[in-house]
Amino acid sequence: MNLRVLFITSEYPPRVGGVATHVFELASALRKASVQVSVVAPPWPGALEEANLERYSPLIRAQPLHDFLLARWLKRRVAAQAFDLIHVHGLRPLRAALATGLPVVFTNHTSGFLKTLALGGHRLQRLGHLIAGCAHILAPSEELAAASTRAGYRGPVSYLPNGVDAQRFCPGVAPALRQRWGVAEHEVLVVIARRLVAKNGVVIAAQAVKQTHPNVRFVFVGEGAERAAITDILRNDGSAGRALLAGETPNDLMPEVYRAADIAVLPSLMEATSIAGLEAMACARAMVGSGVGGIPALIENGVNGLLVPPANPTALAEAINKIADDAALRSAMGEASRARVLAQFTWQGIAERTAGVYQRVLARASGRP
């Protein structure tokens, strides 16, 4: 497949988060499928040099001058290497990418799009006008796919979930990590691997801790603005001794985090196809998640986990207790999680479907049927 694609992204490692992981893993999988992918990303402290990666750091961040300068830089970049199309991840670089004249595929990743949709008015009109120039929109949840159409986009939209490296994220145990966290062998460990921000429902999870059984322990893996609120909740309700805030953890250590766990929880208020959820599933973990966004595409209620209403700490605690009390159920749900990943969510499969979108975009651009 002799395609040359330029990725432009607002998030990329060492930045931690779902979009950064998605872009890195999808680019790697596409290259294995013989698609030539180059990446343009902002610089971040600690970033390593990488083949086929350029860091673009405009001196001026304010729009519209930022868009003009980035577009000028991209036009030179495109002319030098003759790319077939551009794939944009994140709204910020989209206007500049569209100015190059190449077909643009846009992945609508984030809940910020849903917030703009809810606000309506002039902001929504501007958003609709911006995405109108895209050749194809991809979205990692059905909710985000529908949001693109509701914002006024009339072109093709495809739901294409996030994926996971099922060879790196695979079943196992991590007794050393449990010991370091002070989790006894008989205790059931719940891991919440989330950025500690409001949309991820981490405060709801903290409120659920005191309602779970005494043998259930919690580890919050991540950082963010909600850390202080979580700490206050745990201290004030007397459950601080049953929960640990482990802080931000590099992605290469995350397989051990999930292997140390018995249950993984996604308490989100908004969510696409959670990469953290897929990673836990690939490690054969039972799941509990709120029934919002793309989470029901991951968790089949009663099969590989339990779905609960969002923003409901009591329902969340009850679901955790049900799985924590039944080792056979945990094991069966974990096996079902792994099987679901292998059937639907490997990066190889996602890359093949993405490459199919590229081919259809280029066929339409050339007038081929």
N, C-alpha and C positions, 0 to 999 in steps of 0.2 A: 504494500500500500504506500505509494509514493506521494504522501501528503506532507506539506510543510505548514505548520500551524504555529502562530505566535500567541502564547498565553500572556494576558496582562491581568495582574491581580493586585488587590489592595492588601492582601494578607498572604504571608509565606513564612515558612520556618526561618529563623528560630522563633518567630511569633507563634504562640500557642493558641489553638482554637480549631474549630471544625473547618472553617474555610481554608486556613493554611494547610491543614492536613489533606483536605480534599484536593487542592491544587497540586501539591507535591505527589500524592499517590496516583492521581489520574494522569499526570504528565509521565510518571515512571511507567505506568501500565500501557499508555499509548505508545511509548517508545518501544516497549517489548512487542507491540503489535505493528512495528515498522512505520509508525507515524513520526515524522521529524518534528519535535516540539521544542521550541525555545520559550523561555519564561522571562518576563519583565516584572520586577517586584520592587517595592520600596526597601530601603536599607533598614536594618534593625541591628542594635548592638549585639555583638557576638556572632553575626552572620558569617558563615564559611563560604569560601569560593566554591563554585559548583559549575560543572560543564553545562553549557546551554542556558546559563542564568546571567541576567544583567540586572543590576540595581540602579533604578532611576530615582534621583533625589532632586526635585525641582527647588530652586532657591525661593520661589514664591508659591505658597500653598493656597492663597485665596483665589477662588474662582471669580470671573471667568479667565483671568490671566493664566492661572495654572493649566486650564484646559488648552489654551492657545499654545503654551510652551510645550506641553506634553504632546500635543498633536504634531507640532513641528518636528519634535524629536522622533516621534513614531514614523512619520512620513519618510524621514531619512533612513530609519532602521528598516522599514518595509522595502524601500527601493534597493537597499544594499543586499537583501537576501531573497527577495521575490517570494514572499509567503503566499499561500493560497487563501488563507482566511485568518481572522483573529478571533480568539475565544477569550471573552472578558469575564472576570470573576470579581464582583463587587461593583456598585454603581459609580464610585468616584472616577475611575478611568474610562467610563463608557463613552462619554461625549467625545473625548479625544480619539478614541479608537474608531468611532463612526466617521470622523473627519478624514481618515486615511483613504476612504473610498473602497476598501476591501470589504467582503461580506463579514459580518460580525455575528457570532454566536454569543449569547449572553446567558450565563448561569445566575439565576435569581436565588441567591443563597439565604438571605437573612430575614429575620422578623422585622427589621426596620422597614422593609417594603410593606408589610402588613400594617404597621403603625401609620405610614403615610396614607395607605388606602383608607384607614379608619378616619383620618383627619379630613379627607376630602378637600374640596375647594381648590384654590390655585396651586397648592403643592401637588395635589393629585394630577391636575391638568398638566403641570410641567413634567411630572414623572411620565405620564402617558405620552406626551410629545417626545420625550427623550427615547423611550424604548421603542417607539414606532419605527425607527430606522434599523432595528435589529433584523437579521435574516432568519433567526430561529431563537427561541427562548427555551432554556432548560430549567427545571426546578426540582429540587430534591424532596419535595412533598407535593401531594395532590393539592393541598391548600395553597401553596405558593404558585403552582401552575394556574390554578383558578384565579388567583390574585392578579396575575399578569393580564388575563383577559378582562377582568373587572376594571383594570386601570386603563383600558381602551386599546390594548394591543390586538391587532387583527391578523397577525402572521401566525405561523405554526408554533405551538407550545407542546413540549413533551415533559412528562414526569420521568425523571431519571434519578434514582436514589443515590445516596452516597454508598461507598463500598468499604471493604476492609481487607487487609492482607491476612488471609486465613492461615498462612504458613507461619507468620511471625506471632500472630495472636492465636494461640492454640491451647488446648487443655493442659493442665499441670497443677502443681501445688507450690506454695511458697511459704514453708514453715518459718524460715528465717525472718521474713518480713512480718509475719503475724507476731512472732516473738518480739521483734523490735517495737512493734506497736503495742505490746502488752496484751495481746489477745490470747486467751487460754484455748486449749484444744477443744473443750466442750462448748465454747461460745460460738455463736453464729455472727459472722462479720458481714455487715452491710457497707458497701462502698458507693459513694456518691461522687463520681468523677465529673465535675462540672466547674465552669467558671462561676465564681461566687457573685452572680449578678441577678437582678430581680427576675428577669424572664425565665431563668432556670429553676425557679421555685425552691431554692436552697433554704430559704427561711421556713417554708412549709415543712421541709424535711427536718429541720431543727426542732420545730414544734411537735413533730411526730415522735421524737426520740423518747420522751418520758412516757408515752402511751404504749411502747413496745415492751415485750417481756424482758425480765432482768438479765437473761442470758444473751441478749442481742446487743452487739456493739456496733458503732458507726465510725467510719472514717470519711471525712470530706477531703477530696483531693482536688485542689485548685485554689486560685486566689481571685480577689475582686472586691468590689465596693460593699458587698453584703457580709464580709467577714466579721465586722464589729457587731452587726445585728445578730448573727448566729451565735457569737460568743456570749452576748448578753442573754439571749434566750436560754442557752444551755446552763449558764451560771444561775440565772434567776429561778429556773424551775428545778434545780438540783440534779440535773442530768449531765453535768459537765464531765463527770468521771466515766461516762459511758460513750463519749464521742471525742474524736481526735481531729483537729484541723491540721492536715499534713502539708498544706501549702502546695505551690506549683511543682509539678513533677514532669521532667522531660519525657517526651513520647516514647523514647527507646526503653524507658523503665516501666511503662504502663502494662505490658503483659504480666509482669510480676505482681502489679497491683491487683489486677483482676484475678489472677490465680490465688492470691491470698484471700480473696473474698468468697463468700457463700452466695450472696445475693447482690445484684447491682440495681440501683434505683435511679430512675429518670423522673424527677418530680416537676418537670417543666410546665410553665404556663404558656409558652410558645416554643415550637420545635420543628425543625425539618426532619430529615432522616438522620438521627443522632449518630455521629461517628463513635462517640463514647459508648453508646448502647450497642452498636455493632461490634466494637472491640470486646466488650464484655460477653456478648453472645458467642463470638468466635472462640472465646476461652471457656465455653460451655457453662455459663452461669445462668441461674434462674433470674428472671427480671420482674421488676415492679415499675410501672410507669403511668403517668397521667394520660388520659385519652385525648390528647390534643395533637394537632399538626400531623407529623409523620410518624409519631410513636406507635399508633395502631398498625402501621405497616410492618413494624418490627416485632411487636408483642401480640401474639394470638392468645387472647384471654383464655386462661385455663390450660394452655398447651405448653408454651415456653415461659409463661409468666402471668401476671395479673395486671389488668388495667383498672385505674381508679379515677374518680372525678378530680379535676385540677383544683388546687388551692384548698384541699380538704385533708388536714393532717390526721384526723381520726381514721378516715378511710385508708389513708396511706399506711398508718400503723397497723390496722387490722390486716391488710394484705401482707405486710411484712411478717406479722405474727403467724399467719396461716402457713406461709412457706417455711419460716424458721422452725415451726413445731413439727415438721414432717420431712425427715432426711430423704426418704424415698421420693417424695414429690420434688424436692430440690434437685435430686439427681436426674429424674425424668425430664424436668423442665430444662435443665442444663443441656442434656443431650438433644432436646428439641431445638434449643437455641442454636447450637452448633450446626445441626442439619439445615436449619432455615438459612443460615448464612451461606453455607456451601451451595444451596440451591438457588439463591436469589441475589446475594450481595458481595460476591468477590469482585475485586477491582478489575480483574481480567474481563469478566462479563460486562461490567459497566463501561470499560474502555471500548469494547467491541461495539456496544450500542452507541457510544458517543461518536466513534468513527463513522458509523452508519449515518448519523445526523450530518456530519461534515460532508459526506458524499452526496446526500440529498440537497444540501445547501448549494454545493458547487454545481450540481446538475441543474438546479433551478436558475442559478446565475448565468449559466451558459445556454439556457433555453432548451436543454435536453429534457425528455419526459422522465 
